[in-house]
Amino acid sequence: MTVIVTAGSFVVSIVLGIISAGCATSRSPVLRAISYAYVEVFRAVPILTQLFIIYFGLGSIGIKLNPIPAALVGFGLNGGANLTEVFRGGIGAIDHGQTEAALSIGMNPLMALRYIVLPQAFRIVLPSLTNFAIGLLKDTSLASAVAAPELSFDANTLVERTFQSPEIYILLALFYLAMSLPLSALATSLERRSARGHRA
Amino acid sequence: MMPSWSLIAVWLPLLVVAAVQTLKMAAFSYVLGVIAGLVIAIGQMSEHRLLSKACRVYIEFIRATPILTQLFLIYFVLPSVGLALPEFTAAVIALGLHYAAYMAETYRSGIAGVPVGQREAAQAIGMTRTETLPYIVLPQSIRIILPPMVNSAISLLKDTSVASLIAAPELMLRANDLTSEYYMPMPLYIIAGIFYFMMAYPLSLWARHLERFARRGYASAHSVSR
């Protein structure tokens, strides 16, 4: 479940992040304002609150989502806001002449972004993306609060249960370690490689 | 599903009290994180092999596991070795120790950002290693350290919501309680979200301002040295 939610919301986050970063760097003030509001709101509100609004809130007004789709929407929207900054930084690092050249050979702004800027920016943002994936993997632990509300709301039940088996939580921590340590090793090696590419 | 204004008038004072508890929890954990983070950063840079290794392992462990797991370890597992903590204290310790690991990395990058020549010069005029850090290195690294420190404050403020899962008194717990009482999750969680936004957004504006300031300072410092 953790892996499904992480991978799924990673994809949603990247798509939303690219769209929102495209808006943030566009010439239209309306698109820029939308992107700004989206990023600021979703970055200032805890992911737990967002998940509860999506799962319990939407559920109460008739839009019932299962825990996994709710988690995908919640983490995807939240991640998209975080990745907007990352992609915007990556796009900003690409020389403006690249876009101008693309426009001058007749591409429209969207094509220039898709074929010229993003492929180059992607290389720059790769280490940040890996770090984001690690953060996401850990954040998905909060999905359990949505999937099993009785677990989170009734701490007493939990205490009774866990007094019998504190080992469960130690095991849980080990599981996360096993999942995120390889990812963080990957992030380090990517960072080193992109630094080398930069020098060369 | 719109709640009446009188209902909101009942909720608001309760949520304001809870928001203050959230701020209190965040402030306590932040102070703990700032101090413990500095200790860990210094330990990590020490020449004592075992100490620096231990600090490294601590940072890696904290950064590789979710705050929720750490909170559960402290709240549910420590009692089995005879150390039962009240919810609020457990949350402050978990959040503080969690952010200490991130802040240690921030300190480290800030200290590494100060040219080695500064340290060498300090030692050349006869300052000891323990004097060099507080008087020469830290003051110069503040400009590098400050923006990520404010960003940590924002993340920490948001992460206090996780403490509701061990029933520590704060904003999300209050919103949960009111939800089970009135069954109006949509307006209640949105109000909670607005509260978080009002607390975090000023910090985020400040962080952005500091980032711009740090970059400008960096640029002008370089043009001077050229």
Interface residues (C-beta under 8 A of the other chain):
Chain A: E40 V41 R43 A44 V45 P46 I47 L48 T49 Q50 F52 I53 F56 G57 L58 G59 S60 I61 I134 K138 D139 S141 L142 S144 A145 S152 F153 A155 L158 V159 T162 F163 P166 Y169 I170 L172 A173 Y176 L177 S180 L181 S184
Chain B: M1 E60 F61 R63 A64 T65 P66 I67 L68 T69 Q70 F72 L73 F76 V77 P79 S80 E87 I154 K158 D159 T160 S161 V162 S164 L165 I166 A167 M172 A175 N176 T179 S180 Y183 M184 P185 M186 Y189 I190 A192 G193 Y196 F197 A200 Y201 S204
